[in-house]
Amino acid sequence: MDFAKENAESSFSLARELANAKDVQEVMSIQSRYGQTQIQAYSRQVQELGRLMVNAMSGAGRKI
């Protein structure tokens, strides 16, 4: 799973953008955009984990 790598890269990217922000308004804009992007990423990750769990459970049921 690349979730941890994806989330870490996103956090480092945020830190770089914030370090280069010119003013508080830009910081707020960057932070807002980051929040929206992360909510989408977390939603996608939860769906993928759910799919993996269903696949694992259905596979385990066949072995019994």
C-alpha positions, -999 to +999 in steps of 0.1 A: +000+000+000+013+034-010-011+053+013+016+063+038+039+074+010+012+094-007+002+111+026+038+119+035+045+134+001+014+155+003+024+168+038+059+177+025+044+195-004+022+214+019+052+224+040+071+237+009+041+257-003+035+272+032+072+281+035+069+300+002+036+318+010+038+355+006+011+364+031-016+351+055-042+350+028-020+327+007-014+305+037-052+302+042-057+294+006-030+267+006-044+252+038-079+251+024-069+235-008-048+210+011-077+201+034-100+195+004-074+174-014-067+153+017-104+146+024-107+133-012-075+112-008-087+098+026-121+089+011-104+071-018-081+053+006-110+042+029-128+028-001-097+009-012-092-005+023-128-016+024-125-033-010-094-051+002-111-062+034-141-076+015-118-095-008-098-109+021-130-120+039-145-136+009-113-154+002-111-166+038-147-179+037-139-201+007-110-217+026-131-229+055 
